[in-house]
Amino acid sequence: MALLLPELLLRGYGAARTIAWTTGVNIVLLAVVAVIYTQVSGQDLHRSLSGEISTSISGALAVYEQIGVKGDDLSMVKESMDLLAALLIRIYPSVVTILLGVMAGCNLALIRRPALLMEYRLQLGDFKELKLPEPLVWVLIVSGFALLAPTGSSRHRLSTCWR
């Protein structure tokens, strides 16, 4: 990220294109490293990350038990934590993508001041004038509603959670 971001800015890319390209390249590099790691180590990376999430949730449940949560409250917390773990396992690639975009944006914000002091004229554009195409906005809205639709395995858990 630190190598690509300034290079794209010096070539005249705007801020939005720089963030998009930097995020995209980092996602591709992360995916390649994940595939190589999986092939070399023989471990299933998705299963390992799912196990880590489940272990963290179990640790949080142990803390609730230690502070005195019992009975129905503990079972409700356990069900909520299980739903949270299932959600995190499903969305962690999206979270990584969003965090990479935020990191690129933060790096861009940090590079602006030194660039001005060194008298580089970066073509960042004005964020107030940034407009996304309407179809992209509808994709965002539809994907948000799609998260609310229950899947086959979550229907049972949701129906038991609301009883």
C-alpha positions, 0 to 999 in steps of 0.5 A: 500500500505504501508503495502503490499509493504515492505512485498512483498519486504522482501519475495523476490518478484522483483520490477515489481511483487511487484508493480503489486501485490500492485496495484492489491490488492489496486484496489480490495480493492477500488472496495470493498469499492466502492461497500460497499459505494454504498450499504450503502449510496444508491447512485450511485457512478458512477453517483456521479463521473460523476456529479462531472466531469460535474460540474468541466467542467461547472465551467471551462466554466464559467471561459472562459465566465468571461474572455471574450470568446464569440461567436463561440470560446465559442461554440467550447470550450464548445463542446471540454469540453463536449467531454473531460467530456465524455472521463473522465467519460469513462476512470476514472477507468483506470486513478485510476489504473495508478495512483495506479501503479505510487504511488506503484512505487514511494513508491518503490523508496522511500523505497530503500534508507532506506532499504539500510541504514538498511542493508536489501538486497532487490531483486529489479532487474535491470529495464534496463533488464525488458522485457515485453512479446510481446503479452502484447505489442500488447495488449497495441497497440491495446487498444490505437487504440481502443480509437480512434474508435468512439462509437455510441454516440460519432460519432455524436459529432465528426462529428459535431465537425469537420464541 
